[in-house]
Amino acid sequence: MGNNIKSFSYKDNKKEIVESAEKIASKEGKKFSELILELLEKHVQIHGDGNPAYALDQWQDNPRMLAIPALGSERETVFQYWQKIRGTKTWNEVELMLKNWIDSHNEVMKEEGDSV
């Protein structure tokens, strides 16, 4: 299996980043190309299937798409949302979705040997 060669270019204002990366690779006992490949592998691993996103038209076409506060929302925002939907069908739907998230999380934790 032979070596493949790929080159890349960069603007002058990125020269410091490239030089820093070369120094880091050297400190870690790696070739610069090894560092680049590691970073590319991580990027492909994260984004290989594309970035997860929903098309805006799914809001009208998919009845399971609910506008709810994002996972990183402030506690008060989430609290107000729960108060607003209490006793509705949406309450039950969101509760089931959250249960699915928590169950999936706990499953992964068990696989990793972590306590839940």
N, C-alpha and C positions, 0 to 999 in steps of 0.2 A: 504494500500500500504506500503510495508516494505522498509527498507533501504537496499540498495545494497552496497557491499564492493568491492572496487578495490584498489589494492596497486600498487606502482611503485617504481622503484629503480633509483638511480643516482650515478654518479661517485663522488669521493671525491672532485674533482675540481669544482663541482656544488653545494657543500654544502652551500656556502655563498648565492647563489641565492635562494635556498630553504628556508633558514633561513630568508632572507630578505622578501620573499613572505609571510612567516608565520607572520612576524611582521606587514606587510602591512595589511593583512587580519584582524589581531587583532585590529589595529588602526581603521579600517573601521567597526569594530563590526561584523565581519563575521568569520565563521569557515574557516579553510584552504581549506576544501573540496568545500565550496561555491565559493571561489576564483578560484579554479581549474576548476570547472564546468562552471563558467562565461567565462573563457579563452577558454575552449573547445567549448562552444557554439559559441563564436566569430569566432574561427578557422573553425568550420563546416559551419558557415554562409558564410564565405569568400571562402572556398575551397570545399564546399560540392559537387559541380558539377565538381570538378577538376580545375586545373589551366588552364585558357584559353591560348591555344597555337595552332599554326598551324604546321602541319606536313610539312616537306620540300617538299615532292612530290606534295603538293597542288599548289605550284608555277607553275608547268607545267600542272597540271590537271585542274585547275580552272582559267579560263580566267579573272575572277573578282578579283583575287588576284594580287594586284599591289605592287611593291616595291616602297614605298614612305617613306620620312623621318618620324621618330616616333614623337608622339605628344610632347615629351620633347626635341626635337632637337633644336639646336641653331638657332636663327632667320636667320642668314646668310645662313645656310644650306637649310632652307626652301625656302628662297628667290631665291637661285640659282636653286633649284628644279623647282619652278614655272617658272622661266625664261627658263629653259631647255624644259619644256613640253608645253609652251605657243603655242596656236593655233593647238594643236594635239587632237586626240580623248581622250587620257589619261587626258588632261586638263579637259574636260567635265565630265569624269567619276569621277575624284577626286573631282571636284566641287560638284557633286551630293552627293558623300559620305560625304563630309564635311557638306553640307546642312542637311543631315540626322542626323549627330552627333549634330549639333547646334539645330535643331528642337527637337530632343529627350531631349537635355539638357534643353531647354526652357520649354518643357512640364513638366519635373520633377520640375523645379523651380516654375511653376504655381501651381502644386499640393501641393507643400510645402508652398504656399502663399508668396513666394519671388517675388520681381519684376524682370523682365527680361530686 
